[in-house]
Amino acid sequence: MIYTIAGLLGIALGAWRAKKAGGNWADMAQYAAGFGIAFLLIGFIITLIVHRMAV
């Protein structure tokens, strides 16, 4: 569940950063995809660590 929230946060942050830098819609989409994937992976790793520690 946390990786979904982290992924959505990454998408929003990536689009915001591209817009702040003056990018067009394609730049915003690329940044959103990159940040979304990165944050999703980080959230997934955190989820795995938390579940392993609970056992």
Backbone bond lengths (Angstrom), bond angles and torsions (degrees), N, CA, C in turn:
res aa  C-N    CA-C-N  psi(-1)  N-CA   C-N-CA  omega(-1)  CA-C   N-CA-C  phi
1 M - - - 1.442 - - 1.523 111.58 -
2 I 1.329 115.98 -40.60 1.460 118.47 -177.82 1.529 111.23 -66.62
3 Y 1.328 116.96 -29.51 1.454 118.01 -179.78 1.520 111.42 -70.38
4 T 1.321 117.87 -28.60 1.462 120.38 175.54 1.521 110.78 -67.56
5 I 1.325 115.75 -45.00 1.462 120.13 178.46 1.518 110.04 -64.50
6 A 1.318 117.40 -41.87 1.461 120.97 178.99 1.527 110.97 -63.84
7 G 1.317 117.10 -39.85 1.461 120.90 177.76 1.514 112.25 -62.96
8 L 1.328 117.07 -44.14 1.466 120.60 178.19 1.525 111.21 -65.53
9 L 1.318 116.78 -37.87 1.459 120.66 175.95 1.525 110.41 -63.40
10 G 1.315 117.10 -41.10 1.457 121.43 178.09 1.515 112.37 -64.11
11 I 1.324 117.15 -39.81 1.461 120.83 177.94 1.525 110.29 -62.44
12 A 1.329 116.19 -46.28 1.465 120.38 -179.80 1.526 110.92 -64.00
13 L 1.322 116.76 -43.32 1.463 120.44 -179.48 1.524 111.32 -65.84
14 G 1.313 117.20 -40.97 1.456 120.35 179.60 1.514 112.33 -64.62
15 A 1.323 117.18 -44.33 1.466 120.49 178.24 1.516 110.87 -64.36
16 W 1.318 117.21 -40.21 1.467 120.91 179.37 1.530 111.27 -64.27
17 R 1.330 116.60 -42.95 1.473 119.32 179.96 1.517 111.98 -64.87
18 A 1.334 117.07 -39.26 1.457 120.04 179.02 1.522 110.62 -67.48
19 K 1.319 116.71 -40.16 1.465 119.82 178.82 1.517 110.89 -66.56
20 K 1.326 116.89 -39.15 1.464 121.87 178.91 1.528 110.79 -63.77
21 A 1.333 116.71 -33.96 1.463 121.42 179.97 1.524 112.16 -80.91
22 G 1.336 117.34 -1.91 1.458 120.63 177.69 1.515 114.14 88.46
23 G 1.304 117.16 22.77 1.464 120.72 -178.33 1.518 112.61 -80.99
24 N 1.320 115.48 159.73 1.463 120.69 176.98 1.530 109.21 -87.96
25 W 1.341 117.40 -169.91 1.463 120.49 -175.11 1.523 111.88 -65.58
26 A 1.334 117.70 -32.15 1.467 119.99 179.66 1.538 110.56 -69.35
27 D 1.316 117.21 -39.02 1.459 120.98 176.31 1.525 110.48 -64.06
28 M 1.330 115.39 -42.22 1.460 119.65 179.42 1.526 111.00 -63.26
29 A 1.325 116.76 -40.12 1.468 120.39 179.18 1.525 110.88 -66.35
30 Q 1.321 116.89 -40.52 1.459 119.96 -178.92 1.524 111.31 -68.04
31 Y 1.318 116.40 -44.65 1.460 120.01 178.03 1.528 110.30 -63.53
32 A 1.336 116.70 -42.24 1.462 120.32 -179.80 1.526 110.62 -61.83
33 A 1.324 117.18 -42.17 1.465 120.32 178.95 1.526 111.11 -65.05
34 G 1.299 116.96 -45.61 1.470 120.45 -179.37 1.514 112.85 -63.82
35 F 1.314 116.44 -48.51 1.457 120.21 179.47 1.529 110.73 -66.62
36 G 1.329 116.90 -38.48 1.457 120.15 179.39 1.512 111.91 -61.63
37 I 1.313 116.97 -45.44 1.466 121.16 179.11 1.528 110.77 -64.88
38 A 1.322 116.89 -44.00 1.462 120.32 -179.23 1.529 111.36 -62.64
39 F 1.329 116.99 -47.32 1.453 120.32 -179.39 1.525 111.00 -67.39
40 L 1.333 117.21 -35.47 1.455 121.05 177.79 1.531 110.56 -62.00
41 L 1.311 117.07 -44.07 1.466 120.46 178.93 1.521 111.71 -65.25
42 I 1.318 116.77 -41.29 1.462 120.06 178.41 1.529 110.31 -63.44
43 G 1.336 116.31 -44.39 1.464 120.00 177.89 1.515 112.35 -62.71
44 F 1.326 117.04 -38.34 1.460 120.99 178.56 1.526 110.79 -64.97
45 I 1.315 117.43 -42.33 1.463 120.93 179.00 1.519 110.58 -64.54
46 I 1.338 117.02 -41.55 1.465 120.09 177.31 1.523 110.58 -62.40
47 T 1.333 116.76 -41.46 1.465 120.61 178.16 1.524 111.05 -61.50
48 L 1.325 117.23 -43.59 1.466 119.94 178.01 1.521 111.99 -61.76
49 I 1.316 116.69 -42.38 1.462 120.46 -179.90 1.523 111.12 -63.68
50 V 1.329 116.52 -44.25 1.464 120.58 -179.88 1.526 110.70 -63.54
51 H 1.324 117.44 -42.40 1.459 119.98 179.95 1.539 111.47 -67.47
52 R 1.314 117.46 -36.97 1.473 120.35 179.21 1.522 110.92 -68.32
53 M 1.329 116.48 -35.48 1.467 119.32 -179.87 1.531 111.57 -73.07
54 A 1.320 117.76 -24.93 1.462 121.30 -177.84 1.530 112.37 -76.09
55 V 1.320 117.24 -19.50 1.463 119.93 -176.41 1.499 111.67 -81.66
